[in-house]
């Protein structure tokens, strides 16, 4: 799958249904029929929507962990906590389960943001706060992550 592009504002209804923005739905159209996995993010109070093929690639990596090491089992348990299979209905909506809505503090105003090969789903206020919090440090972060020589950072 190609990289996804875009950040979109949308609304969730009282039942937790979210209409995928048309531009994002179009980008996801090749994988819509395969379904998605929705999970809690590791580092932020948001949700991550994985196309099924991306989820399977990630699970192949996780499955290589030695389960006879406690930290690996603890990681797997926490990483997969609250994981749900999700389908987009004929109207282009997805239903965010209540436990995940609570985790991400999603109410009405939502930001759906591409993150290369997955989609992040945020409460709008929390998204704006996360962007603001990172603004001061972003130049240093960009230099640290992307400013290295290609041989040093594994990016080619």
N, C-alpha and C positions, 0 to 999 in steps of 0.2 A: 504494500500500500504506500502511496505517496504521502508526503508530509501534508498535514491538514493546515489550513490557513484561516485565521480570523478570530475576532473576539466579538461576541454579540450579546446584547441585552435582551432579555425576554422575561416572561412572567410565568410563574407556576400557579396553578389553580388550587383551590382548597383541598383537593384530593391528592395533590402532589404531582399532577400531570404537567408536563413541560412540552411545549411545541418546539421541535427542533427548528432553528432558523433555516429558511429555504437554502441559503448559500452553503450552510454546513451539511444539510441533508443531501444536497447535490454532490458534495465531495464524498460523502459516506455511501452514496447509492450503490457502488459495487459490493459493499459488505453488509448492507441493511438486512438482507434475507438471512444472514448467518447469525444475527443477534449480537448481543453485547454483554459484557460483564461490568457491573457497577460496584465500586468499592470505595472505602474510606481512603483518603490520601494519607501518606506516611508523615509528611512534614508540615502540612497545612490543614486548616479546617475546611476542606472542600472534598468533593467527590471526583473520582476518576472513572471515565467511561472508556472501556477498552473494546475495540472491535474484537470479535471472537478469535480471529487469527492472531492478533497481537497478544491477546491473553494467553493463547496456547504457546506462543514462543516464550513468553515470560515464565509460564509454568514449567516448561522444559528446563529452564535455568534453575528454578527453585527446586525442582525435583532432583537435581544433582546434589543437593545438600545432604550431608550425612545426618540422618535422623537419630543416630546414637549420640549426638552432641546436643546437650540441653539447649544451648543458645540457638541452635538451628531450629529445634522444635518450637521454642518460644517465638522465634521470628516468624515461622510459618503460621503459627496460630494467630499472632497479632496481624500479620500481613493479610491473611484471608478472613479476618473477623468481619462479619457483616456482608460478605461478598454475595451479590445477587445476579442471576441471569436476567437480562432485560431485553425486551423486544420493542421495536418501534411499531406502533399500530398504523392502520391504513391512513389515518389522518396526519401522520408524522409526529405523533406524540409518544413520549415515553413516561412511564410511571415511576416516580422515585419512591421507593418503599419508606414507610414512616420512620423506621430506625435510622436510615441514612439521612433523611430530611432533618431529623433532630441532631445528628452528629454534625452536619454542616450548617446548622442554624438557618436552613433555607425556609423563607416565608413566601413572599410574593415576587419581589424583584430579584432576578437571577442574572448572572453573567455566565455565559458558556464560552469557554476559551480554548482554542487549539493549543496543544502542547506536543508538537511534532506528530506523534503517531497515536495519541490519545486525546480525549477531550476532558477538560476540567469543568466542573459545575460548581459555581460559587453562589452564596448569598451576595448580592451586589455590594452591600456595605462592607462585608468582610473582604471582598476582592479589592475594593478601593483602598482599604486599610493596608492590605498586604502589599499592594503596589506602592503606596506611600511609604511604608516602612522600609521597603527595599530600595527606594529611590536614592537615598544618601549613600548607600554602600554599593550601588550598581556598577559604578565605574571601576572600583577596586575588584569587584566580583568578576566583571567582564574581562579585566586584564588577567586575573588569576586563572580563570577557566579557559578563556579563548586566546590569551596573549602569548601562550607558550609556542615553541617551535612544534611543528606537526609530529616530529618523532617523539616528543616528550609527553604529549597528551593523548595519544592514541587516535586523534582525529586525522583522517586523511581524505 
